[in-house]
Amino acid sequence: MDEGLPTSAAARAAGVSRATAYRWLGEDRQVLPSPFQNFAVTRPGSLSLREREEIGFQLARGQGVRQIAVVLGRAPSTISREVARNRVYDRYVPSFAQEQTWARARRPRARKLDGLALRGQVISMLTERFSPEQVAGRLRLEHPENVEMQVSHETIYQALYVQGRGSLRLEIATALRSGRARRRPQKPDGPRPGRLKGMVMISDRPPEIEDRAVPGHWEGDLIIGSTSTKSAIGTLVERTSGFVMLLHLPGDHTAATVSAAMIEAMIEAMNTLPEQLRQSVTWDQGREMAKHQQITMATGMPIYFCDPHSPWQRGSNENTNGLLEWSPKVGHLI
C-alpha cells in the first residue's frame, strides 16, 4: 500500500486474499498513505518524476521544447504546458512540478458531513438505530427545501467506513444494525455458480403484487445465528399488512439440515393460513430454497426469486430482519 498499489493488487503481492487485506487495513485504522510519499507513482498518461528530471536537465543544457519532446517521445504541447505551469523564479524545478501535479490531482473539497448541524443530526439518528438509508430518507422529509441538510446513504457509509478510516466515530459505526465497524468487500457482479433449478425470477412476478393492494403475498428469508448458539430462524412478512411469522429451525447449520427444516416449517406455517392468504412468496437465491418446488406443491404458493445481491427487492423482509437483529444474540438468536 505504501508503494501506491490498490488494495487488490497489494493483496496479490502479499499472497493473501482481498478480504484478508481489507481486514488488516480495517484493524490498522490508519489513514491511507498520501501520494506525496512516493513521487515516482503517477497517473496513467502523466509525466513521471524521471521525465521531469530529464526536462530540467535538457533545459539546463539550453535545449528547446521541441527537442525535449523528441527525446521523451512526448508532444511539444505537453512539454510546453509542463514548463509554463511549474516555474519557480523563472526556473523549472522537477521536484516542485511533481508535487504540484499531485496537489492538483487530489482536488480536496469539504465533505458534506463536515457541517455541524447535519453531522449532529446524522449521528443522533444512527445512535437511535436508524439505518443510513432511513437517515437519508428522514432528512429529505424533514428538510425538503434545504439541500444542505440532506445527504445520501452512500455518503454516510463512506464517512463511517472509508474517509480517513471513518470520519464518524468508531462507536457510531458499531451502532449500525449490522454491528460491523468496517465495510465488507463487494462481490463481483454476474451469475453465481450453482443456481437453483427451476427458478421463477421476480421480473416474472405478476404486476398486481407490486402495489401491495391484495393481501396474501409474502417475502421470506433465512437468518443464521452465531456458531456458538447454532440457531436459525426463517422470517416471513406479509407485504400488505406487515404481519410477521417466525419459523424456528432446530439443528445444525449445514445446508441440508437447514433446507429440510425450512421446508417443513414453511409448509406447516403456510397451511395454517386460509387459502386467500397463500398467494405467493418472494425469496432470495439462498441454498435453503434448493427444493422450492416441494414447498410450492405442498402449499400451492409459487415462489419468486430476487436477482443476485438485490436485497431491496424484498424491502419489507429486509427491514424486519434488521429490527430482529437489534436484539443481542444471547443463548438463542431471538
Order of alpha helices (4+ residues) and beta strands (2+ residues): alpha-alpha-alpha-alpha-alpha-beta-beta-alpha-alpha-alpha-alpha-alpha-beta-beta-beta-beta-alpha-beta-alpha-beta-alpha
